[in-house]
Amino acid sequence: MSTDDKEIQLLAAERLGRTPAVVIVLTDRLPEELMRWKPAPARWSLLEVVNHLADEEVLDFRARIELTLRAPKEPWPSIDPQSWVVSRQYNDQSPKESLDRFLAERKKSLDWLRMLKDARWNNVHEHPKLGTMSARMLLSNWVAHDLLHVRQIVRLHYDWLAERAAPIKLDYAGPWS
């Protein structure tokens, strides 16, 4: 493994290691009403985001990167994160157990990622719909996935406040964009 590969691996582990603290601060010990609240039927709740993160940890990023590193020609297990929200009843789960599950799985992922030796980050998997996907690209997208969901969690907090504060507008705070 080149120095660049090892640096990318360690940088990704460092970045992925920061997400649990952010998720804890933004979700732990909140009222269940807030954890289960949805700004619209088609949007996710905080609890649904936490459960999604836990399942993605096990069934998507870690599994698919590991398979791409070890056996890039093997088919990936199928996933359907959008349907899991309903089929796995994310919003009916225990907030504490959901958060604990995400934290435990992220720890496993970080331990796995940090102990990888001579990982072949240039290995590619040919996805039938998405085309060529390298292990390096998956690793970068894992970090990006975390950032997208942290943004989503913050937005849910903002929307909750806006709904509770109405008819007071939150414009004085600055624009949300």
C-alpha positions, -999 to 999 in steps of 0.1 A, spaced: 0 0 0 13 34 -9 17 61 17 -12 80 0 -34 50 4 -26 46 41 -31 83 47 -65 82 30 -75 52 51 -64 69 83 -80 102 73 -113 85 66 -111 67 99 -105 99 117 -134 117 99 -157 87 105 -147 87 141 -160 122 146 -196 115 136 -206 95 167 -199 125 190 -220 148 167 -249 123 165 -248 118 203 -249 156 210 -278 160 185 -299 130 195 -291 116 229 -318 120 256 -341 141 235 -378 138 241 -392 109 222 -417 132 206 -388 151 190 -370 119 180 -401 105 163 -413 138 148 -414 142 110 -418 176 93 -438 159 65 -449 123 59 -423 117 33 -394 131 53 -374 112 80 -374 116 117 -343 119 138 -349 83 149 -352 71 113 -319 88 105 -301 71 134 -315 37 124 -305 43 88 -270 52 99 -268 19 119 -280 -2 90 -258 15 65 -228 8 87 -234 -29 86 -251 -36 53 -237 -9 29 -204 8 34 -184 -15 56 -197 -46 38 -193 -33 3 -158 -18 9 -147 -51 25 -160 -71 -5 -145 -47 -30 -111 -50 -13 -112 -88 -9 -132 -100 -40 -142 -71 -63 -158 -93 -89 -183 -108 -64 -218 -93 -65 -227 -70 -36 -256 -79 -14 -287 -59 -23 -298 -31 -2 -328 -8 -1 -323 19 25 -354 38 15 -378 9 20 -360 -1 53 -374 30 70 -408 15 68 -402 -22 66 -378 -22 96 -401 2 114 -373 26 123 -396 52 139 -410 25 163 -376 15 176 -362 26 210 -341 58 206 -315 47 231 -312 12 216 -310 27 181 -282 51 191 -263 24 210 -266 1 179 -252 28 156 -223 36 181 -214 -1 185 -214 -7 147 -194 24 140 -168 13 166 -166 -21 147 -162 -2 115 -134 20 128 -116 -9 144 -118 -28 111 -107 2 90 -77 10 113 -64 -25 112 -66 -30 75 -31 -38 61 -22 -34 25 -57 -26 14 -62 -24 -23 -80 9 -25 -78 9 -63 -98 -24 -66 -130 -17 -85 -164 -33 -85 -186 -31 -116 -220 -21 -104 -248 -31 -128 -265 4 -126 -238 27 -112 -208 15 -132 -172 12 -120 -168 19 -83 -134 18 -66 -129 9 -29 -113 44 -25 -145 60 -40 -167 41 -16 -145 51 14 -148 88 4 -186 84 -1 -189 69 34 -175 101 48 -197 122 26 -227 101 37 -220 110 73 -219 147 65 -251 145 46 -269 129 75 -254 153 100 -268 181 79 -301 163 78 -302 160 116 -294 197 121 -321 205 96 -347 184 115 -338 204 147 -343 237 128 -376 226 113 -388 214 148 -380 248 162 -396 267 133 -428 247 138 -429 252 175 -420 290 173 -447 297 146 -460 323 140 -427 337 150 -403 337 120 -367 327 124 -354 352 98 -335 373 122 -312 344 129 -301 344 93 -312 326 61 -313 288 61 -299 277 27 
